[in-house]
Amino acid sequence: MAHRLLSSTPVLARTQQTLVARARAAVPVQFANYVTASAVVMAGGKAKKASAPVRAKGQSNSFRRKKNEDEDSGEGATGGAGRLNEKYYKPAVPVKVEEFLPSTATTEYIGKVLGFPAAVTPALSQTAYPTLLNEQFALVKPAALVVRESTVSLLERIDKAMKTPSEKSRIVLTGESGSGKSALLLQTVSHCLSAGWVVIYVPKASTWMNSSFAYNKVLKSTAFVQPTLASALVGQILNVNKSALSKIIIPETVPVGRHEVAKGTSLASLLESGVKGQFAAQDVMEVFMKQIGAQKEIPTLIAVDEINSFFRPTQYMNQEGKELDPEHLKLPQLFLEYISGKSTFEHGAVIGATSDALLANKSEVLEVALGIKDVSPYKKLSSSLMAWAQGLARIEVPNYTAAEAKGVLEYYKKGGVFYDAPSEAYFQSKLITSGGNPRKFFTACAKGI
């Protein structure tokens, strides 16, 4: 229908032509029935410009429009790869920092800003940084975070989990909005990658639940699968951990869906089959989790940001138009097995961070289970969701101490985030304005508040 419209209706406005063309050019076939306004806006295709009206002979063109270079180049404030347009924004200033390694995650380095190690950066690039952290990383290079008291204490706890079952190390990071929960989780991911762990990192769990991926019902069950999501996750795990997974061998022949994986196959090869066939990806993921959990040579970390999304109804609907709980989506349900401790890794840990960035993703069930909120006698909570949240340990992430904030301020100054002299009075004004909240502290420095 869209093809007919473009070919037989040349008088369509330029804006309409652009929207239709971009939607057709950028939306994959499997999502053709789910084209949204955001998909059109995010599309990278360029529509053909409408031809200018024919001017009568002798008619003057009184209003000549100067050619806009930005319009012609198709670039706005940001490029297609997320790079800021250098015409309007200065490039990120490189700052020389030490690397964040297991040897530097100690009390001696509290208050120092350390960059992600060169050996870990390629693995981290396979995932997406949390949105708000990405704003900071776009201004200063390399991506770096301050070592905090909470960093040292958490990583000491994670190191002890290297030789214990993951059911004994199930942690949720809580704290006020902007206190640095995502940053601490990302430091944990970097630390474990440096230490040789297998890491499964989910930076935006809300996207698993917001109906942005296609889903299919499993025959003769109440469960649904998300094949494109499962395949993408399998590929991410493979790319992040390929070296380690190539060393882990399946000890016996195991069934994967309708097929079998032969004894002696590496876990890397197993995941490759899930990348090649998205409809086998869920089965591959389930076998992978079982195999990685049974071996004892390499510990495994599951790190989930926006973990509260797992403890509230999703935006997916069943056949009756009712919201599905995460346990009815096979991939989230698989992760809930490990978050709850019902399934476990022989050696490893499960850590999550709550997020208040989207109020719609807040979970009263999780808050009650963690002791953040009292049970209301006037509101009935889901008993099925509550069952998944039992036994989770809570760690409160505080705001910056003065020493931590001062180290961050020096880093921002070197990176050109602000241009004022970093005097004691300036530091105190930013610390007091933000209350030590890391996100507000960054905003106060970057925007001169």
C-alpha positions in Angstrom: 0.0 0.0 0.0 2.8 2.3 0.8 4.5 1.5 -2.5 1.3 2.5 -4.4 1.0 5.7 -2.4 4.5 6.8 -3.3 4.4 6.0 -7.0 0.9 7.2 -7.8 0.6 10.2 -5.6 3.4 12.6 -6.4 1.7 15.6 -4.7 2.3 14.1 -1.2 3.9 16.6 1.1 7.7 16.2 1.6 7.3 15.4 5.3 4.9 12.5 4.5 7.1 11.1 1.8 10.0 11.2 4.2 8.1 9.4 7.0 6.9 6.6 4.6 10.3 6.2 3.0 12.1 6.1 6.3 9.7 3.6 7.7 10.1 1.3 4.7 13.9 1.6 4.6 14.6 1.1 8.3 12.1 -1.3 9.8 13.0 -5.0 9.5 10.5 -7.3 7.9 9.7 -9.1 11.2 8.5 -5.8 12.7 6.5 -4.7 9.6 3.2 -4.9 11.5 4.5 -2.9 14.5 5.8 0.3 12.9 5.6 3.1 15.4 6.3 6.8 15.4 9.6 6.2 17.2 10.7 3.7 14.6 10.1 6.3 11.9 11.9 9.1 13.7 14.9 6.8 14.4 15.0 5.6 10.8 18.2 6.5 9.1 17.0 6.5 5.5 16.7 9.7 3.4 13.6 10.4 1.3 13.8 11.9 -2.1 13.2 15.6 -2.1 9.9 16.8 -3.7 10.5 18.6 -7.0 10.2 22.4 -6.8 7.1 24.0 -8.4 7.6 25.3 -12.0 8.0 29.1 -12.1 6.3 31.0 -15.0 8.5 32.7 -17.5 9.5 36.2 -16.3 8.3 35.6 -12.7 10.9 36.6 -10.1 11.8 34.6 -7.1 11.6 37.2 -4.4 12.3 34.9 -1.5 15.4 32.9 -2.1 16.2 30.5 0.7 19.8 30.1 1.6 21.0 26.5 1.3 21.3 24.9 4.7 24.4 22.7 4.9 23.0 20.7 7.8 19.8 19.8 5.9 21.7 18.8 2.8 24.1 16.6 4.8 21.2 15.0 6.7 23.0 15.6 10.1 21.4 17.1 13.2 22.9 17.5 16.6 24.1 13.9 16.6 25.4 11.6 13.8 24.0 8.2 13.0 26.5 6.5 15.3 25.7 8.8 18.3 28.6 11.1 17.6 28.0 14.8 18.3 28.1 17.1 15.4 31.5 18.9 15.7 30.0 22.1 14.1 28.0 22.7 17.3 29.8 20.5 19.9 33.4 20.3 20.8 34.9 16.8 20.7 35.4 14.9 23.9 38.6 15.9 25.7 40.9 12.9 26.4 42.0 12.7 30.0 44.9 10.5 31.1 43.7 8.1 33.9 44.8 4.8 35.4 43.0 1.7 34.5 40.3 0.2 36.8 41.8 -3.2 37.6 41.3 -5.7 40.4 44.6 -4.4 41.8 43.3 -0.8 41.9 39.8 -1.6 43.4 41.2 -0.9 46.9 40.8 1.6 49.6 44.0 3.4 48.5 42.2 4.4 45.3 39.0 5.8 46.8 38.3 9.2 45.3 40.3 8.5 42.1 38.7 8.3 38.7 39.8 5.2 36.8 39.1 4.2 33.2 37.9 0.9 32.0 40.9 -1.3 31.0 41.9 -1.6 27.4 41.4 -5.3 27.6 37.8 -4.9 28.8 36.7 -2.0 26.6 36.0 -4.2 23.5 33.8 -6.5 25.5 31.9 -3.6 27.1 31.4 -2.1 23.6 29.2 -5.1 22.7 26.6 -3.9 25.2 24.9 -0.5 25.6 26.0 1.8 28.5 23.1 3.0 30.7 21.6 6.1 29.1 22.5 8.6 31.8 26.1 7.3 32.1 26.4 7.5 28.4 25.9 11.3 28.6 28.9 11.6 30.8 31.0 9.3 28.7 30.2 11.3 25.6 31.8 14.4 27.1 35.0 13.0 28.5 37.2 10.2 27.1 38.0 7.5 28.0 34.9 6.2 29.8 35.8 6.3 33.5 34.2 6.2 36.9 35.3 7.1 40.4 36.4 4.4 42.9 34.0 4.8 45.9 33.8 3.2 49.3 30.8 1.3 48.0 32.9 0.1 45.1 35.5 -1.5 47.3 33.1 -3.1 49.7 30.9 -4.6 46.9 33.8 -6.0 44.9 35.3 -7.6 48.1 31.9 -9.4 48.4 31.9 -10.4 44.7 35.4 -11.8 45.0 34.3 -14.1 47.8 31.5 -15.3 45.5 34.2 -16.7 43.1 34.2 -20.0 45.0 30.6 -20.2 46.3 27.2 -20.9 44.6 25.4 -18.0 43.1 22.3 -18.6 45.3 24.4 -17.3 48.3 25.3 -14.0 46.5 22.1 -12.5 45.1 22.3 -8.7 45.6 20.2 -5.8 44.7 21.6 -2.3 44.7 19.1 0.3 45.9 19.3 4.1 46.6 17.9 7.4 45.6 17.6 8.2 41.9 21.0 9.2 40.6 23.0 7.8 43.5 25.3 5.8 41.2 23.7 2.3 41.2 24.2 1.8 37.5 27.8 3.1 37.7 28.5 0.6 40.6 27.0 -2.2 38.6 29.1 -1.3 35.5 32.2 -1.3 37.7 31.3 -4.8 38.9 30.9 -5.9 35.3 34.3 -4.5 34.4 35.9 -6.0 37.5 34.6 -9.5 36.8 35.6 -9.3 33.1 39.2 -8.3 34.2 39.2 -11.3 36.6 38.3 -13.7 33.9 34.6 -14.4 34.8 31.9 -15.2 32.3 29.6 -12.1 32.4 26.0 -11.8 31.3 25.1 -8.1 31.4 21.7 -6.7 30.9 22.0 -2.8 30.9 18.3 -2.1 30.1 16.0 -4.7 31.4 13.0 -2.5 30.8 13.3 -3.1 27.1 12.7 -6.8 27.7 9.3 -6.0 29.1 8.0 -3.0 27.2 6.7 -4.9 24.2 9.4 -3.7 21.8 10.3 -7.2 20.7 8.2 -9.6 18.7 6.8 -12.5 20.7 5.2 -15.9 19.9 3.1 -18.2 22.0 4.5 -21.6 22.8 2.1 -24.3 21.8 0.1 -26.1 24.5 1.4 -23.7 27.2 0.9 -20.3 28.7 4.4 -19.2 27.9 5.7 -16.9 25.2 9.1 -16.6 23.5 10.9 -13.5 22.2 13.1 -15.0 19.4 14.8 -11.8 18.2 15.6 -10.8 21.8 16.9 -14.2 22.7 19.1 -14.3 19.6 20.5 -10.8 20.2 21.3 -11.8 23.8 23.0 -15.0 22.7 25.2 -13.0 20.3 26.1 -10.5 23.0 27.1 -13.2 25.5 29.2 -14.8 22.8 31.0 -11.7 21.7 31.7 -10.6 25.3 33.0 -14.0 26.6 34.2 -15.8 23.4 37.7 -16.6 24.7 36.4 -18.0 28.0 33.5 -19.9 26.5 35.8 -21.6 23.9 37.5 -23.3 26.8 34.4 -24.8 28.3 33.3 -28.1 26.8 29.9 -29.8 27.0 30.6 -33.1 28.8 27.8 -35.1 27.1 25.4 -34.9 24.2 22.5 -32.7 25.1 19.2 -32.0 23.3 18.6 -28.5 22.0 15.0 -28.2 20.8 14.6 -30.8 18.0 18.3 -31.3 17.6 21.3 -32.4 19.7 24.6 -30.9 20.5 27.4 -33.4 20.5 29.6 -34.2 23.4 32.9 -32.1 23.2 31.2 -29.1 21.7 32.4 -25.8 23.2 29.9 -23.4 24.7 31.1 -20.8 22.1 30.0 -23.1 19.3 26.7 -23.7 21.1 25.9 -20.0 21.2 26.9 -19.6 17.5 24.0 -21.9 16.6 21.6 -19.6 18.5 22.9 -16.5 16.6 22.4 -18.2 13.2 18.9 -19.4 14.0 16.8 -17.0 16.1 14.0 -19.5 16.6 16.4 -21.9 18.3 17.9 -19.1 20.4 15.7 -19.6 23.5 16.5 -23.4 23.6 20.2 -22.6 23.1 20.0 -20.1 26.0 18.5 -22.5 28.4 21.1 -25.2 27.6 23.9 -22.7 27.9 22.7 -21.5 31.3 22.5 -25.0 32.6 26.0 -25.9 31.2 27.7 -22.7 32.4 26.1 -23.3 35.9 27.3 -26.8 36.2 31.0 -26.2 35.6 33.4 -25.0 38.3 36.4 -23.7 36.4 35.1 -20.2 35.6 32.7 -18.2 37.8 29.7 -16.6 36.2 28.1 -13.2 36.9 24.6 -12.1 36.0 24.3 -8.3 36.2 20.9 -6.7 35.5 20.2 -3.0 35.5 16.6 -1.9 36.0 16.0 -5.2 37.8 12.7 -3.8 39.1 11.3 -4.5 35.6 11.3 -8.2 36.5 8.9 -7.7 39.4 5.9 -6.0 37.8 3.6 -6.9 34.9 5.0 -6.4 31.5 3.5 -4.5 28.6 3.0 -7.7 26.6 -0.6 -9.0 26.3 -2.0 -12.5 26.2 -4.9 -13.6 23.9 -7.4 -12.1 26.3 -5.7 -8.7 26.3 -4.3 -9.0 29.8 -0.8 -8.0 30.8 1.7 -10.9 31.1 3.8 -11.3 34.1 7.6 -11.7 33.4 7.4 -15.4 34.4 5.2 -16.0 31.3 8.0 -14.8 29.0 10.5 -17.6 28.7 13.7 -15.4 28.6 12.8 -13.2 31.7 11.5 -16.4 33.4 14.9 -18.0 32.9 16.7 -15.1 34.5 14.2 -15.1 37.4 15.2 -18.7 38.1 18.7 -17.4 38.9 17.7 -14.1 40.5 15.4 -16.1 42.9 18.0 -18.8 43.6 15.8 -21.6 42.3 18.6 -22.3 39.8 22.2 -21.6 40.6 25.7 -21.4 39.2 28.3 -23.6 41.0 30.5 -20.5 41.3 29.3 -17.0 40.8 26.9 -14.2 41.7 23.7 -12.4 40.6 23.6 -8.7 41.1 21.0 -6.2 40.0 20.4 -2.4 40.3 17.0 -0.7 40.7 16.2 2.3 38.5 13.7 5.1 39.0 14.4 6.7 35.6 11.0 5.4 34.4 8.3 5.6 37.1 6.3 3.1 35.1 8.9 0.4 35.9 8.8 0.9 39.7 8.0 -2.3 41.5 6.2 -2.2 44.8 6.6 -6.0 45.1 10.4 -5.7 45.0 10.4 -2.7 47.4 8.4 -4.7 50.0 10.5 -7.8 49.5 13.7 -5.7 50.1 12.2 -3.9 53.2 12.2 -0.5 51.5 8.4 -0.2 51.9 5.9 -1.6 54.3 3.1 -3.8 53.1 -0.1 -1.8 52.6 -3.2 -3.4 54.1 -5.2 -1.7 51.3 -3.3 -3.1 48.3 -3.0 -6.7 47.2 0.5 -7.6 45.9 1.1 -10.4 43.4 2.0 -13.5 45.3 3.6 -15.1 42.2 5.9 -12.1 41.7 6.7 -11.9 45.4 7.9 -15.5 45.4 10.7 -14.6 42.9 12.0 -11.8 45.2 12.6 -13.9 48.3 16.1 -14.1 49.8 17.6 -11.1 47.9 20.2 -9.1 49.8 20.0 -5.3 49.6 22.9 -2.9 49.4 22.1 0.8 49.7 24.2 3.0 47.4 24.9 6.4 49.1 25.7 9.7 47.6 29.2 10.9 47.1 31.4 11.6 50.1 33.4 14.8 49.9 36.6 12.9 48.9 34.8 11.1 46.1 33.1 14.3 44.8 36.5 16.1 44.8 38.1 13.5 42.7 35.2 13.6 40.2 35.4 17.4 40.1 39.1 17.3 39.2 38.3 14.8 36.4 35.6 17.0 35.0 37.9 20.0 35.0 40.6 18.1 33.1 37.9 16.9 30.6 36.6 20.4 30.0 33.1 19.7 31.5 33.3 23.1 33.1 35.8 26.1 32.7 35.6 27.8 36.1 38.6 27.6 38.4 38.0 24.6 40.7 38.4 26.5 43.9 37.2 25.3 47.3 34.2 27.6 47.1 33.3 26.3 43.7 33.5 22.7 44.9 31.4 23.4 48.0 28.7 25.2 46.0 28.4 22.2 43.6 28.5 19.7 46.4 25.8 21.5 48.4 23.7 22.2 45.3 23.6 18.5 44.4 23.5 17.2 47.9 26.3 14.8 46.8 24.0 13.0 44.4 26.3 11.8 41.5 23.8 12.6 38.7 22.9 16.0 40.1 26.6 16.7 40.7 27.4 16.0 37.0 24.5 18.3 36.0 25.6 21.1 38.3 29.1 21.0 36.8 28.1 20.4 33.1 25.3 23.0 33.0 26.6 25.5 35.5 23.7 25.1 37.9 
